[in-house]
Amino acid sequence: MVLGSSLDKKQTINGDGIVSDLKNQNLWVYTADCLPILFADKQTRNVAAIHCGRLGLEKQIIKNTINLFEQRGSLRTELLVSIGPSISKLNYALDIKTINKFKKSSADDERKETLIIESSKRNHDNNNNLIDKTLFLLDIKGYALKQLCNEGIPSENIEISEKCTYDLPNEFHSWRRTKTKKRQWSFICS
């Protein structure tokens, strides 16, 4: 997580989050299928923009962002959160090894199983033989919502876009759909 004032106006950084520490800062985040999550404090007017995918969920970027707000004088009940368009649970298929790693990283979370759906897909092997390959669908929007609520953010302070970047090729870029390097920008101003 980077503080906005530590950057030069034209500087671009590689990272998963940026937090305002001055008034009138514009914070931008670059995503494709991952979650663009924007935070704003109604009282202090501090804001943050984070890029959050499966790894961000595993590494608790949401919790870390909320803790940073709290360290800067924010109350969790005063935070407003917006989750922008991202891949939907019906299009985010992962193999068993990745799902098991995700489950282990979230071992304290008893309801995580409801956010994972088993889905059998029929594929062909190298000899064109029909095989079943079990994949698991992960609801990253649902999991982000769960993390926010677990951190004390009131549900009425959270807005989640239902738009799926994978399903809407005329509106969004999707790495999982086309392997494109193009992305969407989301921003928030303090």
C-alpha positions in Angstrom: 0.0 0.0 0.0 1.4 3.4 -1.0 0.5 6.9 0.2 -0.5 9.3 -2.5 1.8 12.1 -1.5 4.9 9.8 -1.8 4.4 9.7 -5.6 5.5 12.1 -8.2 2.5 13.4 -10.2 3.5 11.5 -13.3 4.9 8.5 -11.6 3.3 5.1 -12.1 3.9 2.3 -9.6 3.4 -1.4 -9.6 1.4 -2.3 -6.5 -2.1 -3.3 -5.4 -3.2 -0.2 -3.6 -2.9 3.5 -3.0 -4.3 5.6 -0.1 -4.8 9.4 0.0 -3.0 11.3 2.6 -3.8 14.9 1.3 -6.9 16.6 0.1 -7.7 16.7 -3.6 -5.8 13.6 -4.6 -6.9 11.5 -7.5 -6.2 7.8 -7.1 -6.4 5.3 -10.0 -6.4 1.5 -10.1 -5.9 -0.6 -13.2 -7.8 -4.0 -13.5 -9.2 -6.5 -16.0 -11.0 -9.4 -14.3 -9.9 -8.6 -10.7 -11.9 -6.4 -8.4 -11.3 -2.6 -8.4 -12.2 -1.6 -4.8 -12.6 2.0 -3.9 -12.8 3.2 -0.3 -13.9 6.6 1.1 -14.3 7.9 4.6 -17.3 10.1 5.1 -15.7 12.0 7.9 -12.0 12.4 7.1 -12.5 12.3 3.3 -9.5 9.9 3.0 -9.8 7.5 0.0 -8.1 4.4 -1.3 -8.1 2.4 -4.5 -7.0 -1.2 -4.5 -6.6 -4.0 -7.1 -7.9 -7.2 -5.5 -8.0 -10.7 -7.1 -7.8 -14.1 -5.6 -4.2 -13.5 -4.3 -5.3 -10.2 -2.8 -8.1 -11.9 -1.0 -5.6 -14.5 0.2 -3.2 -11.9 1.4 -5.9 -9.9 3.2 -5.5 -6.7 1.2 -9.0 -5.6 2.2 -8.3 -6.1 5.9 -4.9 -4.3 5.6 -6.6 -1.3 3.8 -9.2 -1.0 6.5 -6.5 -1.2 9.2 -4.6 1.6 7.5 -7.7 3.7 7.5 -8.3 3.0 11.1 -4.6 3.9 11.9 -5.3 7.3 10.2 -8.3 8.0 12.4 -11.2 6.5 10.4 -14.0 4.6 12.0 -15.0 1.4 10.2 -18.7 2.4 10.3 -17.9 5.6 8.4 -16.2 3.8 5.4 -18.0 3.6 2.1 -16.8 0.9 -0.3 -17.5 0.4 -4.0 -16.5 -2.8 -5.9 -16.5 -2.2 -9.6 -17.0 -4.6 -12.5 -15.0 -7.8 -12.4 -15.2 -11.5 -13.4 -18.4 -13.2 -12.1 -18.4 -16.5 -10.2 -19.8 -18.3 -13.2 -16.7 -17.4 -15.3 -13.9 -17.7 -12.7 -12.9 -21.4 -13.0 -9.9 -22.7 -11.0 -8.2 -26.1 -10.7 -8.3 -28.1 -7.5 -4.7 -27.2 -6.5 -5.4 -23.5 -6.6 -8.7 -23.9 -4.8 -7.1 -25.9 -2.0 -4.4 -23.2 -1.6 -7.2 -20.6 -1.4 -9.0 -22.6 1.2 -5.9 -23.0 3.3 -5.2 -19.2 3.2 -8.7 -18.7 4.5 -8.8 -21.4 7.2 -10.5 -19.3 9.8 -13.4 -18.6 7.4 -16.2 -21.2 8.1 -18.5 -20.0 5.3 -15.9 -19.9 2.4 -17.3 -23.2 1.1 -20.5 -21.4 0.0 -18.4 -19.2 -2.3 -16.9 -22.2 -4.2 -18.9 -24.3 -6.7 -17.8 -27.5 -8.2 -18.2 -27.6 -12.0 -17.3 -30.6 -14.2 -16.1 -29.6 -17.7 -15.7 -31.9 -20.6 -12.4 -31.5 -22.5 -10.3 -33.4 -24.9 -6.8 -34.7 -24.2 -3.9 -34.6 -26.7 -5.3 -37.8 -28.4 -8.7 -36.2 -28.8 -10.2 -38.5 -26.1 -13.0 -37.0 -24.2 -12.1 -36.5 -20.5 -13.8 -34.9 -17.5 -11.8 -32.2 -15.8 -13.3 -30.9 -12.5 -12.9 -27.2 -12.1 -14.1 -25.0 -9.3 -15.9 -21.7 -9.6 -14.9 -19.0 -7.2 -17.1 -16.0 -6.2 -14.5 -13.3 -5.6 -17.1 -10.6 -5.3 -18.9 -12.6 -2.7 -15.7 -13.3 -0.8 -14.7 -9.6 -0.9 -18.1 -8.7 0.5 -17.7 -11.3 3.3 -14.2 -9.9 4.2 -15.6 -6.4 4.3 -18.5 -7.4 6.6 -16.1 -9.4 8.8 -14.1 -6.2 9.2 -17.1 -4.3 10.5 -18.0 -2.4 7.4 -21.9 -2.0 7.5 -23.5 -3.8 4.5 -25.4 -0.7 3.6 -22.1 1.1 3.1 -21.0 -1.4 0.4 -22.0 -1.2 -3.3 -21.1 -4.0 -5.7 -21.3 -3.9 -9.5 -23.1 -7.0 -10.9 -21.3 -6.5 -14.3 -19.0 -9.3 -15.4 -15.9 -8.3 -17.3 -15.8 -11.7 -19.0 -19.4 -11.6 -20.2 -19.5 -8.1 -21.6 -16.8 -7.9 -24.4 -18.2 -4.6 -25.8 -17.9 -2.9 -22.4 -14.8 -4.4 -20.6 -11.5 -6.0 -21.3 -11.0 -9.5 -19.8 -7.7 -11.3 -19.6 -9.5 -14.7 -19.0 -11.6 -14.1 -22.2 -9.0 -12.9 -24.7 -5.6 -12.8 -22.9 -5.5 -9.1 -23.6 -3.2 -6.7 -21.9 -5.8 -4.0 -22.0 -7.5 -3.0 -18.8 -10.1 -0.7 -17.2 -9.2 2.2 -15.0 -11.2 3.1 -11.9 -10.6 6.2 -9.8 -11.6 8.1 -6.7 -10.9 11.6 -5.6 -10.2 12.8 -2.0 
